[in-house]
Amino acid sequence: MGITTAWIAEMILITYRNQKSGAPDNVAGFPLPADYLASFAIFGVLAALPDSASKLSGAVGWGYVVATFLNLFNPTNPTGKKAATTTTASTTSTKTATVTPASTPAATLI
């Protein structure tokens, strides 16, 4: 199970995640090409490592796949939909303080 298999699994997970989310930025139900390009770049760099590091690149590649998989099934958000966020506008009032110097005895200069 090499890096190519991990990359194919990652592509499947990316496609599934975007199909399931129904995000408005999907192109005909598929994720944006940037999602595929990012995985291509990451796994391309891993595949370019020398043969002596093939086990390391495979482990890192499958680590990315597991990380993507765990993000799919987030136990804190079982519906898979993002929570609605509300923002409130805060108003700040500017108060101007007038400072009057304390009375000081007049000094005479010689």
Number of C-alpha atoms within 10 A of each C-alpha: 9 14 21 15 13 21 22 15 19 24 17 12 17 20 17 15 20 20 15 12 15 13 14 10 11 14 11 9 16 17 20 14 10 9 14 14 11 11 18 16 11 13 22 14 11 20 19 11 12 9 10 8 13 16 13 14 21 21 17 16 25 20 13 19 21 16 12 16 16 11 12 19 13 11 10 7 11 9 11 15 11 8 8 5 5 6 5 5 6 6 6 6 6 6 6 6 6 6 6 6 6 6 6 6 6 6 6 5 4 3
